[in-house]
Amino acid sequence: MALYDTIGGTYAQTRRSDPRIAAKLLEILTSRQVSTIADIGAGTGSYALVLAEHGYRVLAVEPSATMRSQAIAHPAIQWIDADAENLPLPDRSADAAIIMLAFHHFQNYRQALQEVHRVTGGRQIVLFTYDPEMIFSFWLTQYFPSFVSDVQSTFLSISELMSEIESITGTGMNTIPFALPHDLSDSFAAVGWARPELYLESSVRSGISSFAKLTDEELEQGLSSLREDLQTGEWDQKYGYLRQQTQHDVGYRFVHTTA
Ligand SMILES: C[S@@+](CC[C@H](N)C(=O)[O-])C[C@H]1O[C@@H](n2cnc3c(N)ncnc32)[C@H](O)[C@@H]1O
């Protein structure tokens, strides 16, 4: 059973597309001649929907039925039940591919990249991902220390990711750091960088795969210590300056091919 069939039951409630992320994605895509976009690991289709609403045709590839069942239907979105590693799509059937916070879930990322390269025929590939070297600077790891090893074993470093893509596509790569807004509407792992109270909400945690991997013991311990630090003012003493910031570079990156 796909991981997201187990953990994705309420995903669409908290993982809504963020307009700032969507705007940057559209900006990267509109710099080229693109009409059909493959969204690989499309989840519940929140970003596929934005693309469809902007006039693109979207091939939304998603292996989890639980995730697909939460999608909002749109005539320009074709849903495909498949893994990135075996795309049931003809060569050059998409002008571009996007991989939004999904690459780190692929079982065989090289095979997935080869497939994405085949389907896009060497045209544009855009990823939204996380730089694992940034995990040490995120205060959340103080409460949930195993996030460090989880992130390090799950995400490729940005330089590794770029050279893997380069070696398969033969194209140049560009990285764009994306500072997270304080009021991010897509509640992924760093959503609470300036709003620590969000992590105390089980509905928010259930849309974040890193929380699903914690032992019950680490989860309970981390939550009670965060709750206590918020009550005593300890968190605000250490990190309260973050509440004044409108955006912050937590480590998220757009990585895209340039050829
Ligand atoms: C964190 S979610 C991101 C979903 C969506 N892109 C978004 O931004 O909301 C990761 C998604 O990747 C999917 N996924 C996992 N393994 C995959 C694979 N091998 N091929 C394609 N998608 C996969 C999961 O089922 C899940 O829906």
The ligand as an SDF file (V2000), in Angstrom:
LIG
                    3D

 27 29  0  0  0  0  0  0  0  0999 V2000
    4.0610   15.4520    0.0570 C   0  0  0  0  0  0  0  0  0  0  0  0
    2.9980   14.8260   -1.1850 S   0  0  0  0  0  0  0  0  0  0  0  0
    3.0230   16.1780   -2.3660 C   0  0  0  0  0  0  0  0  0  0  0  0
    1.7950   16.1930   -3.2140 C   0  0  0  0  0  0  0  0  0  0  0  0
    1.6420   17.3980   -4.1250 C   0  0  0  0  0  0  0  0  0  0  0  0
    2.7040   17.4710   -5.1050 N   0  0  0  0  0  0  0  0  0  0  0  0
    1.5700   18.6720   -3.3200 C   0  0  0  0  0  0  0  0  0  0  0  0
    2.4790   19.5100   -3.4420 O   0  0  0  0  0  0  0  0  0  0  0  0
    0.5990   18.8260   -2.5650 O   0  0  0  0  0  0  0  0  0  0  0  0
    3.9780   13.6030   -1.9940 C   0  0  0  0  0  0  0  0  0  0  0  0
    3.1890   12.8090   -3.0190 C   0  0  0  0  0  0  0  0  0  0  0  0
    4.0770   11.9630   -3.7690 O   0  0  0  0  0  0  0  0  0  0  0  0
    3.3940   10.7630   -4.0370 C   0  0  0  0  0  0  0  0  0  0  0  0
    4.3630    9.6920   -4.3650 N   0  0  0  0  0  0  0  0  0  0  0  0
    5.0180    8.8780   -3.5130 C   0  0  0  0  0  0  0  0  0  0  0  0
    5.7720    8.0030   -4.1880 N   0  0  0  0  0  0  0  0  0  0  0  0
    5.5920    8.2640   -5.5030 C   0  0  0  0  0  0  0  0  0  0  0  0
    6.0960    7.7130   -6.7080 C   0  0  0  0  0  0  0  0  0  0  0  0
    6.9690    6.7110   -6.6870 N   0  0  0  0  0  0  0  0  0  0  0  0
    5.6850    8.2380   -7.8690 N   0  0  0  0  0  0  0  0  0  0  0  0
    4.8140    9.2740   -7.9090 C   0  0  0  0  0  0  0  0  0  0  0  0
    4.3040    9.8480   -6.7860 N   0  0  0  0  0  0  0  0  0  0  0  0
    4.6920    9.3520   -5.6070 C   0  0  0  0  0  0  0  0  0  0  0  0
    2.6220   10.5030   -2.7550 C   0  0  0  0  0  0  0  0  0  0  0  0
    1.5860    9.5480   -2.9300 O   0  0  0  0  0  0  0  0  0  0  0  0
    2.1410   11.8830   -2.4010 C   0  0  0  0  0  0  0  0  0  0  0  0
    0.8870   12.1640   -2.9510 O   0  0  0  0  0  0  0  0  0  0  0  0
  1  2  1  0
  2  3  1  0
  2 10  1  0
  3  4  1  0
  4  5  1  0
  5  6  1  0
  5  7  1  0
  7  8  2  0
  7  9  1  0
 10 11  1  0
 11 12  1  0
 11 26  1  0
 12 13  1  0
 13 14  1  0
 13 24  1  0
 14 15  1  0
 14 23  1  0
 15 16  2  0
 16 17  1  0
 17 18  1  0
 17 23  2  0
 18 19  1  0
 18 20  2  0
 20 21  1  0
 21 22  2  0
 22 23  1  0
 24 25  1  0
 24 26  1  0
 26 27  1  0
M  CHG  2   2   1   9  -1
M  END
$$$$
